[in-house]
Amino acid sequence: MKVKSIMADLERKHPGENEYLQAVQEVLESIEEVYNLHPEFEKAKIVERMVEPDRIFTFRVTWVDDRGEIQTNLGYRIQFNSAIGPYKGGIRFHKAVNPSMLKFLGFEQTFKNALTTLPMGGAKGGSDFDPVGKSDGEIMRFCQAFMWELWNNIGPDTDVPAGDVGVGGREIGYMYGMYKKLAREYNTGVLTGKGMTWGGSLIRPEATGFGALYFVEHMLSKAGKSIKGATVAISGFGNVAWGAATKATELGAKVIAISGPDGVVYNPEGMNKEKLDYMLTLRASNRNIVAPFAEKFTDATFIPGKKAWSIKCDIALPCAFQNELNGDDAAELLAGGTWCVAEVSNMGCTPEAIAAFQRAGILFAPGKAVNAGGVATSGLEMTQNAMHISWSAAEVDSKLHYIMESIHAACVKYGTQEDGYINYVKGANIAGFMKVAQAMLEQGIV
């Protein structure tokens, strides 16, 4: 495999799709050495086929706002790879959504899902609809219009969407209600992240953040460290950040920073139940600002215009958006003594930041491994739906623990270098790639 040649070809075919090209290049550079040991992969052109999605649906979404005015957005569903199972991946509503972003997320999802040990392929979807400031009625009408265009291309054994940025339990409910009306069947397996009264799974809302901290626990244990007493800075304040903050606090860490687009809240005393609950209140307000946290809790301070990484911490957890932690942020964290960074968001760090962390020899792990607990628990929700049963929270949590431990073990297996340093990026990429590549090889040229 010649990475430069493949990337040059992709850049020619997909100019300007920077997030997608970045994600592909990271994976190809990680797997090149292993790939070249398998001439059968080269003969079958596995990489050339794997980096392109199976299909992309693009559609117009027309809806009516509260003033009676007609609005039009673009909707997408990218079915990337189904070699090991039905397409599986979230739906994102954000004004920055475009094909490049969704192709990067679908590509990453393919490997992340392979790491979970569950039979799920990779997909992603969404719209440039901005939910910030929209009323409940507007969000419902948009979700219904979005599903009107999508419903015929998804199904429990075809493509199973879930939530993502801008899409939580409310949005999943509205989309599922419309799907059920259109399909004329009560098939709870077609979407995950559902409400508990109609097919949802316990632990699912917390799963991404909880799973991330379970992975971090294994990282620290392998390195002879402990999370107890460690200070943690978290970006974001939505569902994923809340889950991470909740579990970090439960495990004995002190979450001293959360952030939003408006700035960072420095919280030196750490979190308690009231503060954690208020994170959800902030997200539900649909204002997308974090400043009110410091207004409610007098022991916290709001610093406008600053990122979470401006707060000195032991562990940094990007939980918000791709490429949110850059080279300058990495330098600031390292100067402040940070010794562990784990991406809870997808591709949360830029290549420059990752390189800085790896040069410094600190613990660093990528989103496709760290945040796989969310989609893993979605897979467990699909299993419960297929069996028409509901597991207890303890059962789901136990399975989540096992999956995250398995992912960590796979990263260690493929990522341990001769000097003993564990390159979790390389380990995650190779482990996920090998499973998908072998399945593609055995299924022929399709």
N, C-alpha and C positions, 0 to 999 in steps of 0.2 A: 504494500500500500504506500502510495506517495501522497502524503498529506497536502503538500503545497499544490500539487496538480489537482487534487479533488476540490480543494478550497477555491482555487482559481476558477474552476468550472462552475462551482456553486455561485461565486460572486458574479460571474458573467450572467448566469441565469436568473439570479435573484438580487440585483443591485440594490443597495441601500437597506437591505433587511438585516440590520446590524445585530439585533439580539439573537436572531436565528443563526446567523453566521458565527457569532461568538460561541454559542452553545455547541454547535457542531465541531468547531475547531478544538474546543477544550476536550471533548470526548475523543476525537481522532488522535490528538497528540498523546492522550493517556493510553490508548489501546494499541498504538502502532506496533510496539515491540511484540506484544502477544499475538496480534493479528498476523504478523509476518511469519509466525510459527505454524500457521494453518493455511497451507496453499489451497485447501479446498474452499476456504472462504473467498480467497482471491479469484479462483476459477468461477465461483458462483456470483461474483460481484456483490457480495453481501453489503459492504459499506455503501456502494453507489446506490443500492436500492433502499437501504435503511435510512439514509439521510433525507429522502424525499417522502412526503406524506402519501398515504394511499389515495386520499381524495380530500378536496376542500369544498365545502358548501358556503356560498356567500349569498345573502338574501337581504332584501329591504324589509325593515320593520316600521310600519306606520301605526301611530297611535294618537289619541286625543288627550291633551292636557286639561287641567282643571278650568282653564279659561275658554275651553271649547275649540282651541286652536290645534290644527293637525301638525304633528311632529314626525319626522322621518329619521331613523337611525340605520346603521348597517349592522347586520348580524352575521356570525360565522360559526361553523363547526368544522374542525380539522380532525379527521380520522387518520391518525398517523401510522399505527402499526398494530395488527391483530394477530401476530404470529403465536402468542401464548394465551390469548383469550379475547373476549369481546372488548371493543374500545372502551376506555375508562379515563375520565378526566373532567376537571371542573369547567364551570361557566363563569366568566369574569365580566362584570359590568363596570367599565371605567372609561373616561373620556379619551385615554391614551391608547385604547385597544386598537390594534391593527393586525394585518396578517403576519408580519414579522414576529410580533410579540407572541401570537398564538402558536405559530410554528415552533418557536423556541420552547414554549411551554409544553406543546405536544411531544416534541422530540425528547425533552427531559422526562416527561411523564412515562414514556415507553420504558426507560431504564429504571426509573423509580418503581414502577409497578412490577417490573421483573425482580427487583430486589426484595419485594415483600414476600416472596415465595407463593403468592396467590396467582391464579390464572386470569390475568387482566392485561389487555393491550393498552396502548397509549393514545390519548386524544385530548383535545382542548377546544373550548368555544367561548363565545362571548359577544359583546357589542360595545360600541363607543357611547352608549347611553350612560349618562352621568347621574347616579342616584342621589347625589348630594343635593339637599334642599327640596327634593321631590316629595310630594304628599304620598300617603299610603295608597290612595286611589290611583294616582299616576303610576306608581310602581306596579300596582296590580294590572292596570291596563297595558303597560309595556310588557310585562312578563307574559300575559296572555297572547299579545300580538307576536312576541318572540317565539313562543311555543307553537303558534299556528303555523309558522314557517318551518319549524324544526321537527315536529312530532313524527313525521313519516319516515325519518332517517335514523331514529333511535329505537331501542327496545332492550329488554332484559338480557337477551343473548346476542345483541347487535352492538349497541353503544349505550353506555349507562353514564349520563352526566351527573355532576355533583356541584356543590357551591365552590366559590373562589372569592377573590376580591370583589366586593360589592354585591355578593350573592350569599345570603344566609338562609336560615330556616323560613323566613317570611317569603322570600323570593322562590325558594324551592316549592313551598306550598302553593303559591299562585301558578307556577309552571305545571306542577303535577295535576292540579285541578283542571287546567285546560287540556293537558294530555289525556286525562281520563275521559273527558267529554268528547274529545275528537276520536280517540281510539276505541271508545265504547267498551273498555275493559278495565277492571280494577287490578292492574298489575303493579304491585308495590315495588317490584324489582327494577323499574325503569329509571328511577332517580334515587340518589342517596343523599343523606343529610335531611331525611324526612322527619316530621313530627312524631312523637312517641305514640300517639293514638292512631296513626295510620302507616305503620311499617318502619318507623325509625329505630335506630339502635342506641341504647344507652352508651355513654362515653363519646359518641361521635362529635358533639360540639367541642369537646376538650381534646380530642384525639391528636390533632396535629401538634399542639403545644405540649401535651403530656408525652407523646412519643418522642418528641425532640429532646426532652429532658431525660427520658430513659436512655436515649442514645448518648447524651452527654455524660450521664452517670457511668456508662460503660467505658467511654473514652478516658474519663478521669481515673477510673479504677485501673485501667490498663497502664496508665502513666504513673500510678502510685499516688494519685491525688484524691481529694474529696470535695464535694460541692458544699458541704456543711461550713457555714461561716463565710463563704465566698460572696463577693459583691457582684451583682449582675446588672448590666445595662441592656435594655430592650427597646428596639424601635417599634413604633406603632402602638395602638391601644385597642385594636379590634379583637375579634374572636381568637385568632392565632396568638397574638401577644398576651391576651388574657389567659389562655390555657398554659402558655409557657410561664407566665408570672405566677400563676396559681401553683403549678407543680414545683417550680423552683423554690417558692416559699415553703411549700409542704416538705420539701427535702432538706430544708435548713439553710438555704441561701438567702441573701438579702437583696431584693430587687430595688435598686436605688435610682433607676431612671426609666421613664417611658417617654415616647415622643410622638409628635404629629407633624403635619405640614407647617404648622404655625411655630413650632419650637419644641423644646424639651422640658420636662418636669424633673427636677432633681428632688429625690425622695429619700433623704439620708437615713431615715428610720426604717425603711423597708415597707413591705405590704402587710396589711391585715385583711380580714374578711370584708370589712366595710369598703376599703380602698379597691379591692379586687372587684367587688360588686359594682362599684361606681365606674370602673372601666367599661363594663357592659352598658351602663346608663349613658355614658359618653358616646359610645358607638351608636346606640339606638337613637340618639338625638338627631342623627343625620347631618350634623354641622361640620364634622371632620376637623375638629380642633381639640387640643388637649389642655389648653390654658385653664378651663374651669376646674380641673383637678386640683390645682394649687389654690384656687379660690375657696374650694370646699374644705381642703385639708391644710391647716395653717403650718404644719411642720414640713410642707413641700414648697418648692420655689419654682416658678415658671421662668424660663430663660428664652425669650423670643428669638427666632431665627437660627437657633443652634440645633445640632443633631444629638442623638443619644450618645454618640461616640466622643462628645466633648466632656463627658463625665468620666472621671478616672474609675476604672472597674477591673475586676479579675476576669470576668467572663462577659463577652459581648454576643448578643443574640439578635441578628437582623431578622425582623418578623414582618416587614411591611411590603417591600416591592423589590423588583430586580434592580441590580446595580446601585443599590442605595448606599453602599459602603465603598468609597473609592480609595485611591492610593494615599491621598492626604489624610483621610480618616484613619486608615491603617497606621500611618506614621504617628498620628496622635494617640491612638490606642497603645501602640507599642511603647511610646515614650512614657505613657502613664502606667506601664507595668502589666497590661493585659496579657494573660497567658493561655487563654482559650477563646476561640471564635467558632461558632457553629451557625450555619445558615439555616434559619427556620423558614425564611422566605425562599422562593425559587430563584437561584442564581443571584443571591442578595449582594454578593461582592463582585467588584470588577476584577479582571485578570491582574491588574496592577496590585490590588489589595491582596489577592490570594498569593501572588508571588512574594510580596513583602512578608506575609505571615509564615510562609514556608521557608524563606531565607532565614527568618529569625528563629526557626525551629520550634514555634509554639504549636499547640494543638489547634488544628483547623479541620473542619468537616463540611462537605457540600450539602446543599439542600436536597438533592435527590436521595441522599441517605438519611439526613437528619429529620426532614419533614415527611418522610414516607408513612408515618403513623396515621396521618389523616386519610390517605387513600387506602391504607391497609384496613382501617376500621370501616371505611365504605365497603371494602370487599367483604368484611365480616357482616355488614348490614345486608349485602346481596345474598350471602349464604343463609342468613336467618329468614329473609324473604322467600327464598327458594324452598326452604324447609317448612315455612309457615309456622315458625316458632320465634320466641324472643328470649335471648339470653340475659342473665343478670349482669349488673354492672361489674361484679367481681369476675365473671367468666370472660367478658369482653376485655377487661383490663389485663387479665392473665394472658390472653391471646396476644394482646398488643405488646405486652412485656416480651413475650417469646419472639415475636416478629422483629422487634427492634434489636433484641440480642442477636438474632440470626443475621440481620443486616450488618451489625457491627462486626460480627465474626467474619462475614464475607469480605468486608472492607480490609480487615486486618490480614486475611489470607492473601489477597491480591495486592495489597498496598504496602506491605512491610519491605523496607529497603535494606540493603546490605549493612548500612550503618545503624540499623535499628529504628530509624525514624519511620513512622507510619504515614504514608501519603494517602490520606483518606479519599482525596479526589480521584487519584488513580485507581485505588481499590474499588470504589463504588462504580466507576465507569467500566472497569474490566468485568466485574462480577455481573452487572446488568447486561453488558454487551454480550458476553459469552452465552447467556441463557437465550437471549433473543436470536442471536446469530445461529445457534445450533438448531433452534426451532425452524428458522427460515430455510436453513440448509436441508433439513429433513422433509420439508413440505414442497420442495421443488421450486422451479422458476415460475412464480405466480405474481 
